[in-house]
């Protein structure tokens, strides 16, 4: 419950509790708080049991944690029936980005040359080639149009 509270924070809370409630009333306050927490837990457990009994035997393995969308999606993604692990493991974003970068810069990447079989069989040359005729392909600048 308090996994993210450090020792310094815990000492600070104890000192504040002693200052606010006083050393004589502090044990009574702690008992009241613990009793309230215990009642809330008992109430939530009884509500869960009531819901499970009302759902019937076909939902005996129903877990309330599955209602959390993150847990539900994680559980469905770990299901091997859909074959999603193979699809997820088949994507290597860093490798794909390196291949695209190499293609843009005109370099031959090791992974693409070994996986394609031929050196330039199905590759598209994306390098910009200079024009040999020497004319400028830029559009004419029109100061009135801007």
C-alpha positions, 0 to 999 in steps of 0.5 A, a space after each residue: 500500500 505504501 510502497 512509494 513512501 521512503 524512510 524520510 517521508 515516513 519519519 516526517 509523517 510520524 513527527 507531524 502526527 505527534 505534533 498535530 494529535 499529541 502523544 496521548 491521543 495518537 494511539 487512539 487516532 491510529 486505532 480509529 484509522 485502522 478500524 476504518 481501513 479494515 471496514 472498507 476492505 471487508 465491505 469491498 470483499 463482501 461486495 466482490 463475493 456478492 457480485 461473483 455469486 450473482 454472476 453464477 458458476 460460468 464466471 467463477 474465474 472472473 477477476 475484477 482486475 480484468 476490468 482495468 483496461 491496461 490489465 485486460 489488454 495485457 492479458 489479451 496480448 499475452 494470449 497465444 491463440 491469436 499469434 500476436 507474439 510472433 507479429 510483435 516480435 517480428 517488428 524491429 523498429 531500429 533495424 527498419 529505421 537503419 535500413 531506411 536511413 541507409 537507403 536514403 543515404 545510398 549506402 548498402 546495409 548489412 541486414 538488407 543485403 543479406 536478407 534480400 539475396 541480391 545486391 540491388 534486386 528489388 531496391 529503389 535508389 532514393 538518392 538525388 542525382 544531379 542533372 547533366 544538362 546544367 539548367 536550373 529546375 527551380 521555379 521562377 521567383 515572382 515577387 508580386 505573387 507572394 
